[in-house]
Amino acid sequence: MLYVVRHGETDYNVARRICGHAEAQLTEKGYQQAELVAEKIANQGIQIDRLLASPLKRAQETARKIAERNQLTIETEPRLIEMNFGIYDGEPIETTAFQENRSEISLPFPEGESVLDVAGRIYPLIEEALASEETYLFVCHNAVMRVIDNYFNGKKIQDFLDFHCENTQLVQYGE
């Protein structure tokens, strides 16, 4: 069984900037969201065996709230890091060149990654989790969640690009 949650709201989310590998900070609302999803996991009796989180601070801070509330240990998993948007990290989401580049899933962003690069690191991690008898929780990012959702649900290109996961949205896959 696999659960996936996106990090809490960040200053970059509020400013509508591309986070990528930038160290965006959780907002006060982001910390509250992290506490709420931690409580939701506890109240629903979801038994997590392994909590894996992206090394980026926004995911680590979200995972910390979940770990504290649910008596879990955080395992930092580099493969869960957000997509590297290269020269677009920190830029406004509406940047025309970024929007044009994002529809080319096999081409990397300048000085960054392609969607296929992200899938190349995420798909093996998903398969490791599914092969285990343990229940996993991944704390990660929107582009990574888009790739995870595509692994399970397969999407047409436009549906894939339109996929969006709200901050601290909890999604269950498998079984």
N, C-alpha and C positions, 0 to 999 in steps of 0.2 A: 504494500500500500504506500502511496506517495501523496503527501500534501505539499502544496507550494504556496508561499505567501510573498507578496511584494513588500518591500520596505515602506516605512511611514513617509508621510509628506516631507519634502525637503524645500529649502529656500529656492533651489533651481526649479522645482515643480511649480512653485508659486509664481516665479518670474517667467515661466514658460521657456526655460533654457534647457538645452540638451545636456544631460548629466554625464553619460558615458563613464569614463574612468575618473572624472573629476570628483573630488571629495566634497560633495554637497552635504550640507548639514541638515539634520532633522529639525523641523520647526516645532514649536510647542504643540501644535496640532498633531504633528508626526509622532511625537512621544506619546500623546494621548491615544492615537490610533494603535500604536504598538501595545500599549497597556490593554486596550480593548480586545485586540485579537488574541493576546495572551490569555485574557479572561475567557474569551469565547472557547478557546482550545480546552481550557480547564473545565468550564461548565458543560461542554458537550461530551466530556469524558474521552476525548481523543487521546489515545495512548501512543505517544511518540517514543520510539526507541533511539533514534539518531536525529539530531538537529544539526544540519549543515548550513553554513551561511557564507555568502560572498565575503571576500576580504575587505570590501569597501565599507567605510565607517557607517553609512546610512543603513546598510544591511546588518552590520554587527550590532549597532545600537537597537535595532528592532529585534534581532535575535536575543539580545541580552534581556529585554523585557519578557520575552516568551520563556527563556530559560529560567529566569528568576521565579516566575509565577508557576512554572510546571516542573521545577526541580530537574532541569536538564543541563547537559554540558554542551557548549557550542563547539562544533568542529569547523574550523575555517577551511573552506573548499575553494581553491583558486578557480576551478572550472565554472563556478557560479558567478564570477565577476561579470558586470554589465558589458555589453558589446562595446568595443572600442570604436567610437565614431571619429577617431583621428582629429583632423583639423576642425571638426565641427563641435567637439566637446566644449561646452560653455556658451555656444552660440544660441541665438534665438531659434526655437523650434521651427518658426516660419521661414527660416533662411531658404531662399529659392534653390540654391545649389544642393543643400542638404535634402530637400524634398525630392528633387530630381534624382539624386544618387540613391535614395533609400528604396526606390522601386526596382533597382537592379540587384536582386538578392545574391547573385553570384560574384558581383564585383565588390571589392573592398572599398570602404571609404578612404579617401586619401590619408595615408599614414595610420590607417585603422584596419578594421576587420570587415569581412562580408558576413551575411547571414549564414552562408555555408560554413564559414570558419567557426561561428558560434555553435551551429549544429554539430560540427565535428568534435567539439569538446563536451557538449551537453548530452548528446545521444548516448555515448558510452556510460556517462554517469547515471542517466535514467535506467539503463539496462542493468547496471550494478545494483541499483536500489530495488528494481523489480525482481531480480534474481535472488534477493535476500528474503528471509522470513520476517525481517524487521520492518517496522513502519518508519518511514523517513519524513522529515519536514525540511524542505529547502526554503531558505530565506534569500530572495534574490531581487531581480529587477524586471522591468517591463519587457525589454527585448528578449531576455532569457526566458521569461514566461511565455512570450509569443512562440518561441522555438519549442518549448516544452508542450504547449497546447497543440502545436502542429504535429509533434511526435504522436500524440494520442488521437487527434481528430482529423489530421490531414486537411489542408485548406487550399482553396484556389489562391493565386497570388494576391488579388485585391483583398480577399477576406483575411489573409495572413497579415497584410499591411495594415488593415483596419482594426485588427485585434488590439484591444487596450484593456489593461487590468488596473483597477483602482488601487490606490495605496492601501496596503494591509488587507487586500482581498485574499481570502483563503480559498484555495481550489483543491479538490480531491481528485486523484487519478488512480485507476486500477481498482479491481474488485468492485 
